[in-house]
């Protein structure tokens, strides 16, 4: 004898508002952007300009060093690939000579 079960109706409510951050409305975004753009810019002090220039120079130097290191790695990989190919060709030559 088979048991016939009736489907059980089940509802799960998850309060998503507690987990999601609140986002500003488009009107709030527009008004905030207009307010930030309407305020006049203040000139940077000479110390701030010197610091920004120093940081820019350090960033440029780090970039150049990274590019040089990447180029060196690529060159090394190319040399290794060429050496691997030459070793393989030599082993093929030796195998052919051993057969003859």
C-alpha positions as CSV (number, residue, x, y, z in Angstrom):
1,X,0.0,0.0,0.0
2,X,1.4,3.4,-1.0
3,X,1.1,6.4,1.2
4,X,-0.2,9.5,-0.5
5,X,1.0,12.7,1.0
6,X,-0.5,16.0,0.4
7,X,1.9,18.8,-0.7
8,X,2.7,21.1,2.2
9,X,2.6,24.8,1.5
10,X,5.7,26.5,2.9
11,X,6.7,30.1,2.9
12,X,10.1,31.5,4.0
13,X,10.4,35.2,4.5
14,X,13.9,36.7,4.4
15,X,14.2,40.3,5.5
16,X,16.7,41.5,2.9
17,X,16.5,45.1,3.9
18,X,18.5,44.3,7.0
19,X,21.4,42.9,4.9
20,X,21.5,45.4,2.0
21,X,23.1,48.8,2.4
22,X,20.8,51.8,1.7
23,X,21.5,53.6,-1.6
24,X,20.9,57.2,-2.4
25,X,18.1,58.0,-4.8
26,X,19.1,59.4,-8.2
27,X,17.9,62.9,-7.1
28,X,20.2,62.7,-4.1
29,X,23.1,61.7,-6.3
30,X,22.5,64.6,-8.7
31,X,22.2,67.1,-5.9
32,X,25.4,65.8,-4.2
33,X,27.3,65.9,-7.5
34,X,26.1,69.5,-8.2
35,X,27.1,70.6,-4.7
36,X,30.6,69.1,-5.0
37,X,31.1,70.7,-8.4
38,X,29.8,74.1,-7.4
39,X,32.3,74.5,-4.5
40,X,35.4,76.3,-5.7
41,X,38.7,74.4,-5.7
42,X,41.4,75.3,-3.3
43,X,44.9,75.6,-4.5
44,X,47.4,73.1,-3.2
45,X,50.1,74.4,-0.9
46,X,53.7,74.1,-2.2
47,X,54.3,71.3,0.3
48,X,51.4,69.3,-1.1
49,X,52.6,69.9,-4.6
50,X,56.1,68.8,-3.7
51,X,54.8,65.7,-2.0
52,X,52.6,64.9,-5.0
53,X,55.5,65.3,-7.4
54,X,57.7,63.1,-5.2
55,X,55.0,60.4,-5.1
56,X,54.5,60.6,-8.8
57,X,58.3,60.2,-9.4
58,X,58.3,57.1,-7.1
59,X,55.3,55.6,-8.9
60,X,57.0,56.2,-12.2
61,X,60.2,54.6,-11.0
62,X,58.3,51.6,-9.7
63,X,56.5,51.2,-13.1
64,X,59.8,51.4,-15.0
65,X,61.4,48.8,-12.7
66,X,58.3,46.5,-13.2
67,X,58.5,46.8,-17.0
68,X,62.2,46.0,-16.9
69,X,61.7,43.0,-14.7
70,X,58.9,41.7,-16.9
71,X,61.1,42.2,-20.0
72,X,64.0,40.3,-18.3
73,X,61.6,37.4,-17.4
74,X,60.3,37.2,-21.0
75,X,63.9,37.2,-22.3
76,X,64.9,34.5,-19.9
77,X,61.9,32.4,-20.9
78,X,62.8,32.8,-24.6
79,X,66.4,31.7,-23.9
80,X,65.2,28.7,-22.0
81,X,62.8,27.8,-24.8
82,X,65.5,28.0,-27.4
83,X,67.9,25.9,-25.2
84,X,65.1,23.3,-24.7
85,X,64.5,23.2,-28.5
86,X,68.2,22.7,-29.2
87,X,68.5,20.0,-26.6
88,X,65.5,18.2,-28.1
89,X,66.9,18.5,-31.6
90,X,70.3,17.1,-30.4
91,X,68.6,14.2,-28.7
92,X,66.7,13.4,-31.9
93,X,69.9,13.5,-33.9
94,X,71.6,11.2,-31.4
95,X,68.7,8.8,-31.5
96,X,68.8,8.7,-35.3
97,X,72.5,8.1,-35.3
98,X,72.1,5.3,-32.8
99,X,69.6,3.5,-35.0
100,X,72.0,3.6,-38.0
